[in-house]
């Protein structure tokens, strides 16, 4: 067997980051400029299960992105109730751009209700599907969809330059939406 001591070395880590960045996939409209007051919204990741779906709090898309770009953010429940949706709609009214994070929205369909409600504001919008591409099957007209395929700090770091307009999303969609 080969030398396993090199696993996870700096060269491997750099290559992993390159591959993750190359996998970010865009569907729908072009990535809009975030402007001076972007609004980042979405839930924490969770472990999908038929019995329970424990929430993973080690990384939080809205909070992390707000630290990178400024603006405002809101963390919703995994399956946002009407009160979350109303609060997000109100908070997004003054935003220059809306960036919504979905995570298994095809299973937690209130995330799709939130997406449609925010789209009604008519603002530039990006929907980042952090796991399954199926979340973007109902992408609002005129919105940009970005697929990261995983909800991790590494995925957020790969999305950052795409959202900043520093890099194109070059990934290829592996399923038909």
N, C-alpha and C positions, 0 to 999 in steps of 0.2 A: 504494500500500500504506500501511497505518497505521504509526504510530510504534512500532517494535519495541523501542525503548529501555526501554519500560515493562514488557516481559516479565520476570517474576520480581521485580517490585517488591513492596513490603510489602503492598499491597492484594491483589495476586495470591496472594502466599504465605498471607495470612489466609484468602482464599476457598478455596484448596487445602486448608488444614487443616479448614475447615468441611465441605467436601464429603467428605473422607476420614473425618471423625468420623461424618457422616451415613450413610456406607456400612457401618459396623460392623453386622453382622447377628447376631441371636441365634436359635438353635434349641434345642429341648429345654427343660430347666428354667430357672428364673430364675437370675440371677447370684447366687451365694452370697456371704456376707460372707467375706473372706479370713481374718479372725481375727488373732491375735497371732503365729502362726508358720506363714505360708504356705510351701509348697514349690513352687518354680518349676523345671520340667524340660523339656528338649527339645534339639533339635540346632541347629547353625548352618544358615543357608540354603545352598543349593547350586544349581548350574546343571544342570537336568535334561537328560540326554543319553543316547542309547543306547550311546555309546562310553565316556564318562567323565563324572563328575559333580563338577567342581571345587567345593570348599567356599569360600564367601564369608565371611570373618571380620570384616567391618567392623561388624556388628551381631550381638548375641547376646541373644535373648529372655530366657533364664533369668537371666543376669547383670544385664541392664538392669532387669528387673522386681524382682529382689531389691534393687537399689539404690533403687528407688522405694518398696517396701513392707516391706523387711526380710525376716525369715524366712531360709530356706536355698534353695540352688539346686544344680542339677547339669546339666552339659552332656553330652548323650549323643552317640554316633556317629549319623550320618545314618540308618543301618539298624541300630539298637541290637542288639548280640549279647546272648545270655543273661546274660553278666556285667554289662552295663549295666542290664538289666532288673532283675536281682536287687539291684544296688546302689541303684537308684532306689526299688524297693519298700521296702528297708530304711530308706532316708533319709526316705521319706514316712510311716513309721509314727507319728511324733510330730507330724506337721503338722496344723495347724488346717484347712487347705484345700490341695488339690492343683491346680496350674495347669500343664497340659501344653501345650506348643507342638508342633503338627505342621506338617510341610512336605512336601507331596507324599506323604503316608502311603499313598495308594492305590497308589503306585509302590514305596515303601520300606516294605513291609508289617510289618516288625518294629516300626515305630512304633505300629501298631495292636495288636500283642501287648503292648507297653508300656502302652498305654492300658487294655487289658482287665485287665492285672495290677494297675495302680494302682487301678482301679475296685473290685477285690476288697477293698480296704481299707475300703470303705464310708464314706469321708470325703467332705465336699463337694468337688466337682470341676468344674473348668472346662477345656474343651479348646479352645484357640485355633488354628484352622486359618489358617495364615499365607499360604496361596496358594489352593489349590483347595477348594471346598466339599465335594467328594467325600470328603475326609478324615473328615467327620462322618456319613457314611452308617451307620457302625456305632457311633455315639455311645452309650456305656453308659446304661442306664436311670437316670434321676435326675440325670444330669450336664447341665451347661450347655455349649452349644457357641457359640463366638463366631467369626465369620468376618471376617478382616481383608483377605483377597484379595491381600495382598502382604507380604513380609517385609522391612521397612525401618524405619528409625528413626521416620519419620513415622507409620507404621502402629502402632508401639509407643506413640507419644505419643497416638494416637487411642484405643487400647485402655485406657490408664491410667485415665481418668476413668470408664470403664464398669466396670472391675474395682474401682475405689474406691467404686462406688455413687453417684457424683456425676452420672452421666448414663446414660440408657437407650440401649441399642443399637436404632437406628431403621431400619437398612438392611432391604431387601427381598431375600429369597432369589430368585435368578434361575433356579435349576434345581430340579427335584424330587429330593429325596434318598430 
